[in-house]
Amino acid sequence: MPDIVIHVIASALYLGLAWHFWRTRWHRPATAMAGAGAPAASGPGLQSWERAAVLLPLALHAATLYHHLFAETHLRFGFAQALSAMTLVAVVLYWTESLFFRLDGMEPLVLPAAALAVPLPALFPGLASTTVHAASTAFKLHLALAMAAYGLFVIALVHALLMTVMERRLHDKNPAFVGSLPPLLTMERLLFRVIGAAFALLTLTLVTGIAFSEALFGEPLRADHKTIFAVLSWVTFGALLLGRWLRGWRGRTALRWTLAGFVLLVLAYIGSRFVLEVVLHRG
């Protein structure tokens, strides 16, 4: 089967599931979701077939990404591979988190992003890395930490967006799909737990990046776009966690800081690689 066909199948499955979840969670009235005589707060949760169905495109996604990253002698990791890996980790984290919490409403936000990212490595294969460190286990660990941090921040952003939608629907007395989610305070605690874990991974990513910069270039930090945006993102999320601890930041304040930190993080690697590979046609 041609490689692009597998990408298309995975993307189509993600989109089909996103459409299903939107119709049954977002679009469907809360009273219908709850069932006759049942409280809306009970929510349906993920059914067994839905949980299994998500694993199919997820497995195809993982297989195609592994092929693009490691099928050749040299490692390929451009903006397309980074986006694909980021969304793959986000879907894995959502699926895992849904084992412990009813998070209906996340799917129409997470799955379409994965659907768009799956075929990107086939369309933009990028250039193979020629540095000897790129094939080392330590460097792959650095990339794994970075992508885990990216994926966690995607989930954090989705949490923040869902909290905003929940607040608006509750104020508008339109509780559709809200009853399937935990209470706002629980969502808020989950949000900052995810941000805290992502911040820790981002810190480890920067530390390992400093070590590699020292080994490759003889200096711990290079004043390039990737480093500047990564540090700015780290400072932004650190300030958000500090503001939460000292001043109890929440709601729209948390959303704005989460969005700002996420944009900076995307610009740090994905944005700089996109400019180099697509705009400037350089590796």
C-alpha positions in Angstrom: 0.0 0.0 0.0 1.5 3.4 -1.0 2.6 5.5 1.9 0.4 8.4 1.1 -2.7 6.1 1.2 -2.0 5.1 4.8 -1.7 8.8 5.7 -5.0 9.6 4.0 -6.8 6.6 5.7 -5.5 7.7 9.2 -6.5 11.3 8.5 -10.0 10.3 7.3 -10.5 8.1 10.3 -9.6 11.0 12.6 -12.0 13.3 10.8 -14.8 10.7 10.9 -14.4 10.2 14.6 -14.2 14.0 15.2 -17.5 14.4 13.3 -19.1 11.6 15.3 -18.0 13.1 18.6 -19.1 16.6 17.6 -22.6 15.4 16.7 -22.9 13.2 19.8 -21.2 15.5 22.4 -21.3 19.1 21.2 -24.3 19.3 18.9 -26.5 16.8 20.7 -28.7 18.4 23.4 -27.7 17.8 27.0 -31.2 16.2 27.8 -30.7 13.7 25.1 -27.2 12.9 26.3 -28.3 12.3 29.8 -31.3 10.1 28.9 -34.8 10.1 30.2 -34.9 10.9 33.9 -31.1 10.9 34.2 -29.2 13.9 35.4 -27.1 15.7 32.7 -24.1 15.5 35.0 -23.8 11.7 34.5 -22.6 12.1 30.9 -22.0 9.2 28.5 -18.3 8.9 28.7 -16.4 7.0 26.0 -18.1 3.9 24.9 -16.0 0.8 24.4 -16.2 0.9 20.6 -15.3 4.6 20.6 -12.3 4.0 22.7 -11.2 1.2 20.5 -12.0 3.2 17.3 -9.6 6.0 18.4 -6.8 3.5 18.6 -7.0 2.6 14.9 -6.0 5.9 13.4 -3.6 6.4 16.3 -1.7 3.2 15.4 -1.6 4.2 11.8 -0.4 7.7 12.8 2.4 6.2 15.0 3.5 3.8 12.3 3.8 6.4 9.6 5.6 8.9 11.8 8.1 6.2 12.9 8.7 5.4 9.2 9.4 9.0 8.4 11.7 9.5 11.4 13.7 6.4 11.5 13.3 4.5 8.2 16.5 6.0 6.8 20.1 6.1 8.2 19.8 9.8 9.0 17.2 11.2 11.3 14.6 13.5 9.6 12.9 15.9 11.9 11.5 19.1 10.4 8.4 21.1 11.1 6.1 18.5 9.6 7.5 15.7 11.7 7.3 17.9 14.8 3.6 18.8 14.2 2.8 15.1 13.5 4.6 14.0 16.7 3.0 16.8 18.8 -0.6 15.8 17.7 0.2 12.1 18.1 1.3 12.7 21.7 -1.8 14.9 22.3 -4.1 12.1 21.2 -2.3 9.5 23.3 -2.5 11.8 26.3 -6.2 12.5 25.7 -7.0 8.8 25.4 -5.1 8.0 28.6 -6.7 10.9 30.5 -10.1 9.8 29.4 -9.6 6.5 31.3 -9.8 8.5 34.5 -12.0 11.4 33.7 -15.1 12.0 31.5 -13.7 14.5 29.0 -16.3 14.4 26.2 -15.9 17.5 24.2 -12.1 17.3 23.8 -12.4 15.0 20.8 -13.6 17.6 18.2 -10.7 19.8 19.1 -7.9 17.2 19.3 -8.7 14.8 16.5 -9.0 17.3 13.6 -5.6 18.7 14.5 -4.2 15.2 14.3 -6.0 14.6 11.0 -4.3 17.7 9.5 -0.9 16.8 10.9 -0.8 13.1 9.8 0.0 13.6 6.1 2.4 16.5 6.6 5.6 14.4 6.8 4.7 12.8 3.4 4.1 16.2 1.8 7.1 17.9 3.5 9.8 15.2 4.2 12.4 17.7 5.2 16.1 17.2 5.1 18.1 14.4 6.8 20.2 15.5 9.7 24.0 15.2 9.0 25.2 15.7 12.5 26.7 12.6 14.3 24.7 13.5 17.4 21.3 13.2 15.6 21.5 9.4 15.6 22.5 9.1 19.3 20.1 7.8 21.9 20.6 11.0 24.0 19.5 13.2 21.1 16.5 11.1 20.5 15.7 11.4 24.2 15.9 15.2 23.9 13.4 15.1 21.0 11.1 12.8 22.9 11.1 15.1 25.9 10.4 18.1 23.6 7.5 16.3 21.8 6.0 15.1 25.1 6.1 18.7 26.4 4.5 20.0 23.2 1.8 17.3 23.4 1.0 18.2 27.1 0.8 21.8 26.2 -1.7 21.0 23.4 -3.9 19.2 26.0 -3.5 22.1 28.3 -4.7 24.5 25.6 -7.6 22.3 24.9 -8.5 22.2 28.6 -8.4 26.0 28.7 -10.5 26.4 25.6 -13.1 23.9 27.0 -13.2 25.7 30.3 -14.0 28.9 28.4 -16.7 27.3 26.3 -18.2 25.7 29.5 -18.3 29.1 31.2 -20.1 30.7 28.3 -22.6 28.0 27.9 -23.4 28.0 31.6 -23.9 31.7 31.5 -26.1 31.4 28.4 -28.0 28.6 30.1 -27.1 26.2 27.2 -25.6 23.2 29.0 -25.1 21.0 25.9 -22.1 18.6 26.4 -21.1 20.5 29.6 -22.7 17.8 31.7 -20.3 15.2 30.3 -17.3 17.1 31.6 -16.1 17.4 35.2 -17.0 20.5 37.2 -15.1 23.7 36.3 -13.0 23.6 39.5 -12.0 20.0 38.7 -11.1 21.0 35.1 -9.1 23.9 36.5 -7.1 21.6 38.7 -6.5 19.3 35.8 -5.4 22.2 33.6 -2.7 23.3 36.0 -1.6 19.8 36.7 -1.0 19.3 33.0 0.7 22.7 32.7 2.9 21.8 35.6 3.9 18.4 34.1 4.5 20.1 30.7 6.6 22.8 32.3 8.8 20.2 33.9 9.3 18.4 30.6 10.0 21.7 28.9 12.6 22.5 31.5 14.3 19.1 30.9 14.1 19.8 27.2 15.9 23.1 27.6 18.5 21.6 29.9 19.3 18.8 27.4 19.3 21.3 24.6 21.9 23.4 26.4 24.0 20.3 26.8 23.8 19.5 23.0 24.5 23.1 22.1 27.6 23.0 24.2 28.7 19.8 22.5 27.9 20.9 19.0 28.7 24.6 19.0 30.9 25.1 22.0 28.4 27.4 23.7 25.5 26.6 26.1 22.9 28.9 24.4 22.8 30.3 20.9 21.0 33.5 20.3 18.9 32.1 17.5 15.1 32.3 17.0 14.5 28.7 18.3 16.4 29.4 21.6 14.8 32.9 22.1 11.2 31.7 21.6 11.8 28.5 23.7 13.1 30.5 26.6 10.3 33.1 26.3 7.7 30.2 26.3 9.4 28.7 29.4 9.3 32.1 31.2 5.6 32.6 30.2 4.5 29.2 31.5 6.6 29.7 34.6 5.0 33.1 35.2 1.5 31.5 34.8 2.3 28.8 37.4 3.7 31.5 39.7 0.6 33.6 39.2 -1.6 30.7 40.0 0.3 29.9 43.2 0.6 33.5 44.4 -2.5 35.2 43.1 -4.8 32.3 42.2 -5.0 33.1 38.5 -7.8 31.3 36.7 -10.4 31.6 33.9 -9.6 33.9 31.1 -6.3 35.0 32.6 -5.1 31.3 32.5 -6.4 31.0 29.0 -4.5 34.1 27.7 -1.2 33.0 29.4 -1.6 29.4 28.1 -2.3 30.6 24.6 0.6 33.0 24.6 3.0 30.4 25.9 1.8 27.9 23.4 2.2 30.2 20.5 5.8 31.1 21.6 6.6 27.4 21.9 5.3 26.6 18.4 7.3 29.4 17.0 10.4 28.1 18.8 10.9 25.0 16.6 8.0 24.4 14.3 7.8 28.0 13.2 11.6 28.4 12.6 11.8 25.1 10.8 8.8 26.0 8.6 10.5 29.2 7.5 13.8 27.4 6.8 12.3 24.4 4.9 9.3 26.0 3.1 10.1 29.7 2.7 13.9 29.6 2.5 14.3 26.0 1.2 17.1 25.3 3.6 17.7 22.5 6.1 
